Amino acid sequence: MEIPRPEYPRPSLRRGEETWMNLNGTWFFEIDRANSGKERGLQNQTEYSQKIQVPFVPESQASGVGDIDFMERVWYARTFDLPARFDTEKGHVLLHIGAMDYEGEVWINGAPAGSHTGGYTPAVFDITDLVKKGENRINITVADPLRTPLQPSGKQCERYHPYGCFYTRCTGIWQTVWLEYVPKVYIQKVKMLPDVRGEKLDIRVTLSGNAQVCAIVTYKGKPVAKGSVAATGGTAVFSLPIPNPVLWGPGEPNLYDIEFTAGEDRVVSYFGMRSIEVEKNRVLLNGKSIFQRLVLDQGYYPKGIYTAQDEKEFSRDIALCMSAGFNGARMHMKIFEPGFIYAADHAGYLLWGEFPNWGLDITRHEAIGIMLPQWLEAIERDCNSPSIIGWCPFNESFPGTNTVIYDLVYQITKLFDPTRLVLDTSGYIHAGKTDLYDVHDYEQNPETFAAHYAPLLAGEKPFFNDLGGNAGYDGKLPFFVSEFGGAFFDIDAAVENSGQNSGSPWGYGDAPRTAEELYQRFAALCTVLLDNPCICGLCYTQFTDVEQEMNGLFAFDRRPKVDVEKLRAILTRKAAIETKF
């Protein structure tokens, strides 16, 4: 049987093929609904009652389990033979789990290897002292207390049946499990900050020890720059000149390759030279006004739920959106797989990174201590991606929240990554510092929709999400309509009567009767935003249907509902803000 998801799982920082081993495939599996597995000694067992295909969650068809009830805890077990080339006397053996939802613990040969909390970011364990030559046993348990108010879970449903905009739950491992062999002193992480104006790349390399760090930059195989510096305290900080930089942008995925060596270690990566900033009410990409033509992408797949069955699905989805005229996406309420971001980098496709804050009651005093470490882990994982132009730590926060939290997270995010835009919270409440002012507006009537934003032209306050406690727009920031549209249309059972919009399936507003009517509404709403010189971007809800939420431009299986060329003709013409300046 072929190993599912066999590709190298960390495309932004690669070592040679001989340095890693994919552990995806068939594992023994146990659902621990009573959360009694530890007391029963499951961490010491080689086999369990079921089998599962890793890295797919047990709720999914692709996993081979397909159990959609709540699982307080799940268990995984398998054996593996340590490759002879993984010499524990000369180097380290690392166990990587791309993501597991939510609280994971690992044992190797019955000995604890460590734990990780957070359902969306990687877990890494040094298991050098726990493995042996020949056969080894690995046990992993993952707890998923979804119904607690202290777990960020995005769109995962806290009820048995999915409803509204809440979908099937995802428990346990949902990204690749793999072993990696590294030297005694090895490169742990790299942070690269492009400086377009300064024509340089600022670099920070973190090591497990000290060594001379060397870097070589090439563009399409031709040498560009090289340099070296000795690490002190496990860190090497230096800059490389990038003369006359070839810029990365939408549809222009110009990428530089970079190779790092430190002692016996060698890794390869890539970067894009691009800048993103705001100037008054404009967003500037590489110094030029840009209109963000974004689509809301929730990163769900019919058979794998959170997990794509094949890495080709990432490029396919991006290609579909670009063919419709979109130049990017909000990665909505989920931290996407690294493969998707890699595909966006190589397509010239703009992204907003977002934290799946729903499920976490931010009004509780414990919440910030839960959210912030996970959020910074996500930023650290993806900080070198040129496609990510902004970060959004919260979505649709409601009144009653201590707004100091939004300001705190904004400031920390900017300190951690000064190269990108930060939106304090998308939709509803803006009370702290933010780089853009955004609204969510699901008005379906184009005339009423246009009236919402006409005041911008007169320097007056436009529509905003007035739920109480929200500061209205003051005219000093770029204005972004980051959710709109979302009309319900089922291509397999076209709606005969408008107004059919209750229960499951659903969408926003009166349902269009035909695909042409859906297109006309899309065109009219988008035209309002494109033609307003005070608006810097749009984000249409949404790319595909997701389960019962059937308001996508594409069905859940990626069939188009509307002639894609018609969508493209609307979206690709110049926006007013691009021609005004």
C-alpha positions as CSV (number, residue, x, y, z in Angstrom):
1,M,0.0,0.0,0.0
2,E,1.3,3.5,-0.9
3,I,2.1,5.9,1.9
4,P,-0.4,8.7,2.0
5,R,1.0,12.2,1.6
6,P,4.5,10.9,0.8
7,E,6.0,14.4,0.0
8,Y,8.6,16.1,2.1
9,P,6.5,17.7,4.8
10,R,8.5,20.9,5.5
11,P,9.0,22.5,2.1
12,S,10.3,25.8,3.5
13,L,13.3,24.2,5.1
14,R,14.6,21.0,3.4
15,R,17.3,18.5,4.1
16,G,18.3,15.7,1.8
17,E,16.2,12.6,1.2
18,E,18.5,10.4,3.2
19,T,17.8,12.5,6.3
20,W,14.1,11.7,6.9
21,M,11.6,8.9,7.1
22,N,7.8,9.2,6.5
23,L,5.7,7.5,9.2
24,N,2.3,8.1,7.5
25,G,0.2,5.1,6.7
26,T,-1.5,2.4,8.7
27,W,-1.4,2.8,12.5
28,F,-3.2,1.0,15.3
29,F,-5.9,3.2,16.7
30,E,-8.2,3.4,19.7
31,I,-11.0,5.8,20.6
32,D,-10.9,6.6,24.3
33,R,-14.3,8.2,24.9
34,A,-14.0,7.9,28.7
35,N,-10.5,9.3,28.8
36,S,-9.3,6.3,30.8
37,G,-6.6,5.1,28.5
38,K,-3.6,6.1,30.6
39,E,-5.0,4.2,33.6
40,R,-5.5,1.2,31.4
41,G,-1.9,1.4,30.2
42,L,-2.6,2.0,26.5
43,Q,0.8,3.9,26.3
44,N,2.5,0.5,26.8
45,Q,0.5,-1.5,24.1
46,T,1.7,-2.3,20.6
47,E,-1.7,-2.9,19.1
48,Y,-5.2,-1.3,19.5
49,S,-8.6,-2.5,18.4
50,Q,-8.8,-0.4,15.2
51,K,-6.6,0.8,12.4
52,I,-6.3,4.3,10.9
53,Q,-4.6,5.9,7.9
54,V,-2.4,8.7,9.2
55,P,-2.4,11.7,8.7
56,F,-6.2,11.8,8.3
57,V,-8.5,12.5,11.3
58,P,-10.8,9.6,12.4
59,E,-13.9,11.6,11.5
60,S,-12.8,11.6,7.8
61,Q,-13.5,9.1,5.1
62,A,-9.9,9.1,4.1
63,S,-8.9,7.8,7.6
64,G,-10.8,4.5,7.1
65,V,-12.5,5.1,10.5
66,G,-15.3,7.6,9.7
67,D,-16.5,8.1,13.3
68,I,-18.1,11.5,13.7
69,D,-19.1,11.4,17.4
70,F,-17.1,13.2,20.1
71,M,-13.8,11.7,21.1
72,E,-12.3,12.9,24.4
73,R,-9.1,11.2,23.6
74,V,-7.6,9.0,20.9
75,W,-4.5,6.7,20.7
76,Y,-2.1,5.8,18.0
77,A,0.5,3.0,17.9
78,R,3.0,1.5,15.5
79,T,6.5,0.1,15.2
80,F,9.3,1.3,13.0
81,D,12.8,0.2,12.2
82,L,15.4,2.8,12.8
83,P,17.4,3.3,9.6
84,A,21.0,2.3,10.0
85,R,22.1,5.7,8.7
86,F,20.4,7.4,11.8
87,D,23.5,7.0,14.0
88,T,22.5,8.2,17.5
89,E,26.2,8.4,18.5
90,K,26.9,11.1,15.8
91,G,23.6,13.0,15.6
92,H,20.0,13.5,16.8
93,V,16.8,11.7,15.8
94,L,13.8,14.1,15.8
95,L,10.2,13.1,15.7
96,H,8.0,15.6,13.9
97,I,4.2,15.7,14.0
98,G,2.9,18.4,11.6
99,A,-0.2,19.0,13.7
100,M,-2.5,17.2,16.1
101,D,-5.6,18.5,17.6
102,Y,-5.4,19.3,20.5
103,E,-3.2,18.1,23.4
104,G,-0.6,15.5,22.4
105,E,1.7,13.2,24.3
106,V,4.3,10.8,22.9
107,W,6.0,7.7,24.2
108,I,9.0,5.9,22.5
109,N,9.5,2.3,23.6
110,G,7.4,3.0,26.7
111,A,9.3,6.1,27.8
112,P,7.8,9.6,27.7
113,A,9.1,11.7,24.9
114,G,7.2,14.9,25.6
115,S,3.9,16.7,24.9
116,H,2.5,19.6,22.9
117,T,-0.6,21.7,23.2
118,G,-2.2,23.4,20.2
119,G,-4.1,21.9,17.3
120,Y,-2.5,23.7,14.4
121,T,1.2,24.0,14.9
122,P,4.1,21.5,14.6
123,A,5.4,19.4,17.5
124,V,9.0,18.3,17.6
125,F,10.6,15.8,20.0
126,D,14.2,14.8,20.3
127,I,14.0,11.0,20.7
128,T,17.7,10.3,20.3
129,D,18.1,8.8,23.8
130,L,14.9,6.8,23.5
131,V,15.4,4.9,20.2
132,K,17.4,1.8,19.6
133,K,18.8,-0.1,16.7
134,G,16.2,-2.2,14.9
135,E,12.5,-2.1,15.9
136,N,11.0,0.7,18.0
137,R,7.5,1.3,19.2
138,I,5.8,4.7,19.2
139,N,2.6,5.6,21.1
140,I,0.8,8.9,20.7
141,T,-2.3,10.0,22.5
142,V,-4.2,13.2,21.7
143,A,-6.9,14.7,23.9
144,D,-9.6,16.9,22.3
145,P,-11.8,18.5,24.9
146,L,-13.6,20.5,22.2
147,R,-16.5,21.7,24.4
148,T,-14.4,23.6,26.8
149,P,-14.3,27.4,26.4
150,L,-10.6,27.3,26.5
151,Q,-9.7,25.6,23.2
152,P,-9.2,27.4,19.9
153,S,-11.0,25.2,17.4
154,G,-12.0,27.4,14.5
155,K,-15.1,26.1,12.7
156,Q,-15.2,22.7,14.4
157,C,-18.7,22.0,15.7
158,E,-19.4,21.8,19.4
159,R,-22.7,20.0,18.8
160,Y,-23.1,16.5,17.5
161,H,-24.6,17.7,14.2
162,P,-22.8,20.4,12.1
163,Y,-24.9,23.5,11.8
164,G,-24.6,27.0,10.4
165,C,-21.0,27.8,9.8
166,F,-19.7,25.0,12.1
167,Y,-18.5,21.8,10.5
168,T,-17.3,18.3,11.2
169,R,-14.8,18.0,14.1
170,C,-11.2,17.0,13.5
171,T,-9.6,15.0,16.3
172,G,-6.0,13.8,16.6
173,I,-3.2,13.7,14.0
174,W,-4.0,15.6,10.8
175,Q,-0.6,16.3,9.3
176,T,2.4,14.2,8.5
177,V,4.3,12.2,11.1
178,W,8.0,11.9,10.3
179,L,11.5,11.2,11.6
180,E,14.5,13.4,10.8
181,Y,18.2,12.8,11.4
182,V,20.4,15.8,12.0
183,P,24.0,16.3,13.1
184,K,25.0,17.1,16.7
185,V,25.0,20.8,15.8
186,Y,22.2,21.5,13.5
187,I,20.0,24.4,12.2
188,Q,16.8,24.6,14.1
189,K,15.1,27.5,12.4
190,V,15.8,30.3,10.0
191,K,14.1,33.7,9.9
192,M,14.5,35.8,6.7
193,L,13.4,39.4,6.4
194,P,13.5,40.9,2.9
195,D,14.4,44.6,2.6
196,V,13.5,45.8,-0.8
197,R,14.5,49.4,-0.4
198,G,17.8,48.4,1.2
199,E,18.4,45.7,-1.4
200,K,19.3,43.1,1.2
201,L,18.1,40.1,3.1
202,D,18.3,40.1,6.9
203,I,18.8,36.6,8.3
204,R,18.7,35.0,11.8
205,V,19.7,31.4,12.1
206,T,19.1,29.5,15.3
207,L,21.3,26.5,16.0
208,S,21.4,23.7,18.6
209,G,25.0,24.8,19.3
210,N,27.7,27.0,17.8
211,A,29.2,26.7,14.3
212,Q,30.2,28.8,11.3
213,V,27.0,29.6,9.4
214,C,27.3,30.0,5.6
215,A,24.6,31.1,3.2
216,I,24.5,31.1,-0.6
217,V,21.8,32.9,-2.6
218,T,21.0,32.0,-6.2
219,Y,18.3,33.2,-8.7
220,K,17.3,30.7,-11.4
221,G,20.6,28.9,-10.8
222,K,22.8,32.0,-11.0
223,P,24.8,33.2,-8.0
224,V,23.6,36.4,-6.3
225,A,25.2,36.6,-2.9
226,K,27.1,34.6,-0.2
227,G,28.3,35.2,3.3
228,S,29.2,33.6,6.6
229,V,29.3,34.4,10.3
230,A,30.1,32.5,13.4
231,A,27.2,31.8,15.7
232,T,27.3,32.8,19.3
233,G,24.9,31.6,21.9
234,G,23.4,29.4,19.2
235,T,22.4,32.3,17.0
236,A,23.9,33.8,13.8
237,V,22.6,37.2,12.6
238,F,23.8,38.7,9.3
239,S,22.6,40.3,6.1
240,L,23.2,39.5,2.4
241,P,23.1,42.1,-0.4
242,I,20.4,41.4,-3.0
243,P,21.3,44.0,-5.8
244,N,18.5,45.1,-8.2
245,P,16.1,42.6,-6.6
246,V,13.6,40.8,-8.8
247,L,10.3,41.4,-7.0
248,W,7.7,38.8,-5.9
249,G,4.1,39.7,-6.5
250,P,0.6,38.5,-7.7
251,G,1.1,36.2,-10.6
252,E,4.8,36.9,-10.6
253,P,6.3,34.3,-8.2
254,N,9.9,35.3,-8.5
255,L,11.7,33.3,-5.8
256,Y,15.3,33.2,-4.8
257,D,16.9,30.0,-3.6
258,I,19.1,29.9,-0.5
259,E,21.4,27.3,1.0
260,F,22.6,27.3,4.6
261,T,25.4,25.2,6.0
262,A,26.5,24.9,9.6
263,G,29.2,22.4,10.3
264,E,27.9,19.1,8.9
265,D,24.4,20.4,8.5
266,R,22.9,21.6,5.2
267,V,19.4,23.0,4.5
268,V,17.8,24.7,1.5
269,S,15.0,27.2,1.4
270,Y,13.7,30.1,-0.6
271,F,12.5,33.6,-0.2
272,G,10.8,36.4,-2.2
273,M,11.8,40.0,-2.3
274,R,8.6,42.0,-1.7
275,S,7.4,44.7,0.6
276,I,3.9,45.4,2.0
277,E,2.9,48.6,3.8
278,V,0.1,51.1,4.2
279,E,0.1,54.8,3.1
280,K,-2.9,56.7,4.2
281,N,-5.9,54.7,2.8
282,R,-3.8,52.5,0.4
283,V,-2.1,49.2,0.7
284,L,1.2,49.3,-1.1
285,L,2.8,46.1,-2.5
286,N,6.4,46.8,-3.6
287,G,5.6,50.5,-3.4
288,K,2.6,50.4,-5.7
289,S,-1.1,50.6,-4.8
290,I,-2.8,47.2,-4.9
291,F,-6.4,46.1,-4.6
292,Q,-6.7,42.9,-2.8
293,R,-9.1,40.6,-4.7
294,L,-9.4,37.9,-2.1
295,V,-11.6,34.9,-1.6
296,L,-12.5,33.3,1.8
297,D,-10.9,29.8,1.8
298,Q,-11.6,27.6,4.8
299,G,-9.3,24.7,3.8
300,Y,-11.8,21.9,4.0
301,Y,-11.8,18.8,1.8
302,P,-14.7,16.4,1.2
303,K,-12.8,13.2,2.1
304,G,-10.0,14.5,4.4
305,I,-11.8,17.4,6.1
306,Y,-8.8,19.3,7.4
307,T,-6.3,17.3,5.3
308,A,-5.8,17.2,1.6
309,Q,-5.5,13.7,0.2
310,D,-2.8,14.8,-2.2
311,E,-0.5,17.8,-2.2
312,K,-1.7,18.5,-5.8
313,E,-5.0,19.7,-4.3
314,F,-3.2,22.8,-3.0
315,S,-2.1,23.9,-6.4
316,R,-5.4,23.0,-7.9
317,D,-7.4,25.1,-5.5
318,I,-5.1,28.1,-6.0
319,A,-5.3,27.7,-9.8
320,L,-9.1,27.6,-9.6
321,C,-9.2,30.8,-7.6
322,M,-6.7,32.6,-9.8
323,S,-8.6,31.5,-12.9
324,A,-11.6,33.3,-11.5
325,G,-9.6,36.5,-11.1
326,F,-8.8,36.3,-7.4
327,N,-5.2,37.3,-6.5
328,G,-5.3,35.8,-3.0
329,A,-7.2,34.4,-0.1
330,R,-8.0,34.7,3.6
331,M,-6.9,31.4,5.1
332,H,-10.0,31.5,7.3
333,M,-10.2,30.2,10.9
334,K,-7.5,27.5,10.3
335,I,-3.8,27.4,10.1
336,F,-3.3,25.8,6.7
337,E,-0.8,23.0,5.9
338,P,2.7,24.1,4.9
339,G,2.2,22.6,1.5
340,F,-0.6,25.1,0.7
341,I,1.5,28.1,1.6
342,Y,4.4,26.6,-0.5
343,A,2.0,26.4,-3.4
344,A,0.9,30.0,-2.9
345,D,4.5,31.2,-2.8
346,H,5.2,29.5,-6.1
347,A,2.0,30.8,-7.8
348,G,2.2,34.4,-6.7
349,Y,-0.9,34.2,-4.6
350,L,-1.5,36.6,-1.7
351,L,-2.5,35.2,1.7
352,W,-3.7,36.4,5.0
353,G,-2.8,34.2,8.0
354,E,-5.5,33.8,10.6
355,F,-5.7,32.2,14.0
356,P,-8.7,29.9,14.6
357,N,-9.8,31.8,17.7
358,W,-13.4,30.6,17.8
359,G,-13.9,28.1,20.6
360,L,-11.7,30.2,22.9
361,D,-13.5,32.5,25.2
362,I,-11.1,35.5,25.1
363,T,-13.0,37.1,28.0
364,R,-11.6,34.5,30.4
365,H,-8.4,35.5,32.1
366,E,-6.7,32.3,31.1
367,A,-7.3,32.8,27.4
368,I,-4.4,35.0,26.4
369,G,-2.0,32.6,27.9
370,I,-3.5,29.8,25.8
371,M,-3.8,31.8,22.6
372,L,-0.6,33.8,22.4
373,P,2.0,30.9,22.4
374,Q,0.0,29.1,19.7
375,W,-0.3,32.2,17.6
376,L,3.4,32.9,17.8
377,E,4.2,29.3,16.9
378,A,2.1,29.8,13.7
379,I,3.8,33.0,12.8
380,E,7.2,31.4,13.4
381,R,6.4,28.5,11.1
382,D,5.3,30.6,8.2
383,C,7.3,33.9,8.7
384,N,9.4,33.3,5.6
385,S,6.5,33.0,3.1
386,P,6.3,35.9,0.6
387,S,2.7,35.1,-0.1
388,I,1.6,35.9,3.4
389,I,1.1,39.7,3.5
390,G,-0.8,40.0,6.8
391,W,-1.7,38.4,10.1
392,C,-5.1,38.4,11.8
393,P,-5.2,36.9,15.3
394,F,-9.0,37.2,15.9
395,N,-12.1,36.9,13.8
396,E,-15.5,38.5,14.7
397,S,-14.8,39.3,18.3
398,F,-17.9,40.4,20.1
399,P,-18.5,43.3,22.6
400,G,-17.7,42.6,26.2
401,T,-14.1,41.6,25.5
402,N,-11.3,43.5,27.2
403,T,-10.1,45.5,24.3
404,V,-6.6,45.7,25.8
405,I,-6.1,42.2,24.6
406,Y,-6.5,43.2,21.0
407,D,-3.9,46.0,21.4
408,L,-1.6,43.6,23.2
409,V,-1.7,40.9,20.6
410,Y,-1.4,43.5,17.8
411,Q,1.8,45.0,19.4
412,I,3.4,41.6,20.1
413,T,2.6,40.4,16.5
414,K,4.2,43.5,15.0
415,L,7.3,43.1,17.2
416,F,7.6,39.4,16.2
417,D,7.1,40.2,12.6
418,P,7.5,43.9,11.5
419,T,7.4,43.1,7.8
420,R,3.6,42.4,7.5
421,L,0.3,44.1,8.0
422,V,-1.7,43.2,11.1
423,L,-5.4,43.3,11.5
424,D,-6.4,43.4,15.2
425,T,-9.6,41.5,14.7
426,S,-11.5,40.9,11.4
427,G,-15.0,42.3,11.5
428,Y,-17.1,43.6,14.4
429,I,-14.8,45.2,17.0
430,H,-12.0,47.6,16.3
431,A,-10.9,49.2,19.5
432,G,-7.2,48.9,19.6
433,K,-4.3,49.5,17.2
434,T,-4.7,48.1,13.7
435,D,-3.1,48.5,10.2
436,L,-6.4,48.3,8.3
437,Y,-10.1,48.9,9.1
438,D,-12.3,46.1,7.9
439,V,-16.0,45.2,7.9
440,H,-18.1,42.1,7.3
441,D,-21.2,43.0,5.2
442,Y,-23.6,40.4,3.9
443,E,-26.1,42.8,2.4
444,Q,-27.3,41.1,-0.8
445,N,-29.0,44.1,-2.5
446,P,-26.4,45.9,-4.7
447,E,-28.1,49.4,-4.3
448,T,-28.2,49.1,-0.5
449,F,-24.6,47.7,-0.5
450,A,-23.4,50.7,-2.6
451,A,-25.1,53.1,-0.2
452,H,-23.1,51.6,2.7
453,Y,-19.8,52.8,1.2
454,A,-20.9,56.0,-0.6
455,P,-20.1,58.1,2.5
456,L,-16.4,57.3,2.0
457,L,-16.4,59.5,-1.0
458,A,-17.5,62.5,1.0
459,G,-15.1,61.8,3.9
460,E,-17.9,60.6,6.1
461,K,-18.3,57.4,8.1
462,P,-19.4,54.4,6.0
463,F,-21.2,51.2,7.1
464,F,-19.4,49.5,10.0
465,N,-20.3,46.5,12.2
466,D,-22.0,48.5,15.0
467,L,-22.5,45.9,17.8
468,G,-21.7,48.4,20.5
469,G,-18.2,49.2,21.6
470,N,-16.8,49.4,18.1
471,A,-15.0,52.5,17.0
472,G,-16.3,53.7,13.6
473,Y,-14.0,54.3,10.7
474,D,-12.0,57.6,11.0
475,G,-10.7,57.8,7.5
476,K,-7.1,57.4,8.4
477,L,-6.6,53.7,7.5
478,P,-7.1,51.5,4.4
479,F,-10.7,50.3,4.3
480,F,-11.2,46.6,3.6
481,V,-14.5,44.7,3.1
482,S,-13.1,41.4,4.3
483,E,-16.4,39.4,4.1
484,F,-19.3,39.8,1.7
485,G,-21.5,37.9,-0.8
486,G,-22.1,34.4,0.4
487,A,-25.3,33.7,-1.6
488,F,-26.8,30.2,-1.4
489,F,-26.8,28.2,-4.7
490,D,-26.8,24.4,-5.0
491,I,-25.8,23.4,-8.5
492,D,-27.2,19.9,-7.9
493,A,-30.7,21.1,-6.8
494,A,-31.1,24.7,-8.1
495,V,-33.4,26.7,-5.9
496,E,-36.8,27.3,-7.5
497,N,-38.0,30.0,-5.1
498,S,-36.0,32.9,-3.8
499,G,-36.0,33.2,0.0
500,Q,-35.2,29.6,0.6
501,N,-32.6,30.1,3.2
502,S,-33.1,28.3,6.4
503,G,-31.9,25.1,8.1
504,S,-29.4,23.0,6.2
505,P,-28.1,23.8,3.5
506,W,-27.9,27.5,3.8
507,G,-26.3,30.8,2.5
508,Y,-26.8,34.5,3.0
509,G,-29.9,36.4,1.8
510,D,-32.4,35.3,-0.8
511,A,-31.2,32.4,-2.8
512,P,-30.5,33.1,-6.6
513,R,-32.7,30.9,-8.8
514,T,-30.1,30.3,-11.5
515,A,-26.3,30.4,-12.0
516,E,-26.8,33.6,-14.1
517,E,-28.6,35.3,-11.2
518,L,-25.7,34.2,-8.9
519,Y,-23.2,35.7,-11.3
520,Q,-25.2,39.0,-11.7
521,R,-25.3,39.4,-7.9
522,F,-21.5,38.7,-7.6
523,A,-20.8,41.1,-10.4
524,A,-22.9,43.9,-8.9
525,L,-21.5,43.6,-5.4
526,C,-17.9,43.4,-6.6
527,T,-18.3,46.4,-8.9
528,V,-19.4,48.5,-5.9
529,L,-16.1,47.8,-4.2
530,L,-13.9,47.9,-7.2
531,D,-15.3,51.3,-8.3
532,N,-14.9,53.0,-4.9
533,P,-11.5,54.7,-4.7
534,C,-11.5,54.6,-0.9
535,I,-11.6,50.8,-0.7
536,C,-8.4,48.8,-0.7
537,G,-9.7,45.3,-1.1
538,L,-12.4,42.7,-1.0
539,C,-12.8,39.2,0.2
540,Y,-15.7,37.2,-1.2
541,T,-17.4,34.5,0.9
542,Q,-16.4,31.9,-0.3
543,F,-14.3,29.7,-2.5
544,T,-16.2,26.4,-2.1
545,D,-19.2,25.1,-0.3
546,V,-18.3,23.5,3.0
547,E,-20.6,20.8,4.1
548,Q,-24.0,22.5,4.8
549,E,-22.8,26.0,4.0
550,M,-23.5,26.1,0.3
551,N,-22.5,29.6,-0.6
552,G,-19.3,29.0,-2.5
553,L,-18.5,29.9,-6.1
554,F,-17.4,26.3,-6.4
555,A,-19.1,23.2,-5.0
556,F,-17.4,21.3,-2.3
557,D,-16.0,18.9,-4.9
558,R,-14.6,22.0,-6.7
559,R,-17.1,22.1,-9.6
560,P,-17.7,25.7,-10.7
561,K,-21.2,27.1,-10.2
562,V,-20.6,30.1,-12.5
563,D,-18.7,30.6,-15.7
564,V,-15.2,31.2,-14.4
565,E,-14.3,33.5,-17.3
566,K,-17.2,35.8,-16.4
567,L,-15.9,36.0,-12.8
568,R,-12.5,36.8,-14.1
569,A,-13.7,39.6,-16.3
570,I,-15.2,41.3,-13.3
571,L,-12.3,40.9,-10.9
572,T,-9.3,41.6,-13.1
573,R,-10.2,45.0,-14.4
574,K,-8.4,47.9,-12.6
575,A,-9.9,49.0,-9.3
576,A,-10.4,52.7,-8.7
577,I,-7.7,52.8,-5.9
578,E,-5.2,51.3,-8.4
579,T,-5.9,54.0,-11.0
580,K,-6.4,57.0,-8.7
581,F,-2.8,57.1,-7.6
